[in-house]
Amino acid sequence: MSTNKAHICMKDGDGPKGAVGSSGEKHHPASQPKKKRHIHRIDSERCKGCGLCVSACPNQVLGQSDHVNPKGYYPAVQVQPDKCIFCALCCLICPDVAITIDEVASDTDTRKT
């Protein structure tokens, strides 16, 4: 009688502690590469607040600002950076070419001072 063991294979350390990969090796969280974050740089002076990027994002990473830019528009802002999957649909759909995405280590502090 053979026993079949289920193997859990998660990428980027998303699996439980000590998860077993598809090849049978154990993955420990400390040995996993750090998860990357994606920071959206939105040129608020260029953005006309059309909302196309907000609508295109599959994970609702972007939203509309409640602050008016110098041209009188409400530009897009990043509201949920941890949900970004780096699909870049926001960059592609932006008619003003106002969005760039930077990849940073998750432990990097990206707050403005």
C-alpha positions as CSV (number, residue, x, y, z in Angstrom):
1,M,0.0,0.0,0.0
2,S,1.5,3.3,-1.0
3,T,0.9,6.6,0.8
4,N,0.6,9.8,-1.2
5,K,1.8,12.9,0.6
6,A,0.4,16.3,-0.5
7,H,3.1,18.8,-1.3
8,I,2.5,22.5,-0.9
9,C,4.4,24.7,-3.3
10,M,4.0,28.5,-2.7
11,K,6.1,31.2,-4.2
12,D,7.6,34.1,-2.5
13,G,7.3,32.6,1.0
14,D,3.4,32.7,0.9
15,G,3.2,29.1,2.2
16,P,3.0,28.0,5.8
17,K,6.2,27.6,7.8
18,G,8.2,24.6,6.7
19,A,6.1,24.1,3.6
20,V,7.3,21.3,1.4
21,G,8.0,22.3,-2.2
22,S,7.0,20.2,-5.3
23,S,10.5,18.6,-5.3
24,G,10.3,17.6,-1.7
25,E,12.7,20.2,-0.2
26,K,11.6,22.2,2.8
27,H,11.2,25.9,2.4
28,H,11.8,28.0,5.5
29,P,10.6,31.7,5.6
30,A,14.1,32.9,6.5
31,S,15.5,31.4,3.3
32,Q,12.8,33.0,1.0
33,P,13.7,36.1,-1.0
34,K,12.1,39.3,0.3
35,K,8.8,40.1,-1.3
36,K,8.9,43.1,-3.5
37,R,6.6,46.1,-3.3
38,H,5.5,48.2,-6.2
39,I,5.3,51.9,-5.7
40,H,3.4,54.0,-8.2
41,R,4.9,57.4,-9.0
42,I,2.0,59.5,-10.3
43,D,2.9,62.9,-11.8
44,S,0.1,64.8,-10.1
45,E,0.9,67.9,-12.2
46,R,0.4,65.9,-15.4
47,C,-2.6,63.7,-14.3
48,K,-6.0,65.0,-15.3
49,G,-7.9,62.7,-12.9
50,C,-9.7,60.8,-15.7
51,G,-9.9,57.6,-13.6
52,L,-8.9,55.2,-16.4
53,C,-6.1,53.8,-14.3
54,V,-8.3,53.4,-11.3
55,S,-10.8,51.4,-13.4
56,A,-8.2,49.3,-15.2
57,C,-6.5,48.1,-12.0
58,P,-7.6,44.5,-11.2
59,N,-6.8,44.9,-7.5
60,Q,-8.0,48.4,-6.7
61,V,-4.5,49.6,-6.0
62,L,-5.2,53.1,-7.2
63,G,-7.9,55.7,-6.2
64,Q,-8.7,59.3,-6.8
65,S,-7.1,61.9,-4.6
66,D,-9.3,64.2,-2.5
67,H,-6.7,67.0,-3.1
68,V,-6.9,69.2,-6.2
69,N,-3.7,69.6,-8.3
70,P,-2.6,73.1,-9.7
71,K,-4.7,72.5,-12.8
72,G,-7.9,71.8,-10.9
73,Y,-8.0,68.0,-11.3
74,Y,-8.1,65.3,-8.7
75,P,-5.2,63.1,-9.6
76,A,-4.9,59.3,-9.1
77,V,-3.1,58.1,-5.9
78,Q,-1.8,54.7,-4.7
79,V,-4.1,53.6,-2.0
80,Q,-3.2,49.9,-1.5
81,P,0.4,49.3,-2.6
82,D,0.6,45.8,-1.2
83,K,-2.0,44.6,-3.6
84,C,-0.1,45.6,-6.7
85,I,0.8,42.6,-9.0
86,F,2.8,44.8,-11.4
87,C,0.5,44.1,-14.3
88,A,1.2,47.8,-15.4
89,L,-2.3,48.2,-16.9
90,C,-2.5,51.6,-15.2
91,C,0.7,52.7,-17.0
92,L,-0.5,51.4,-20.3
93,I,-4.0,53.0,-20.2
94,C,-2.9,56.4,-18.8
95,P,-3.5,58.9,-21.7
96,D,-1.2,61.5,-19.9
97,V,1.7,59.0,-19.4
98,A,1.7,60.2,-15.8
99,I,2.3,56.8,-14.1
100,T,5.5,54.9,-13.5
101,I,6.0,51.9,-11.2
102,D,9.1,51.3,-9.1
103,E,9.9,47.9,-7.5
104,V,11.3,48.2,-4.0
105,A,12.1,45.8,-1.2
106,S,9.1,45.4,1.2
107,D,11.2,46.6,4.1
108,T,12.0,49.9,2.4
109,D,10.3,52.9,3.9
110,T,8.6,54.8,1.1
111,R,6.8,57.4,3.1
112,K,7.5,61.0,2.3
113,T,8.9,63.1,5.2
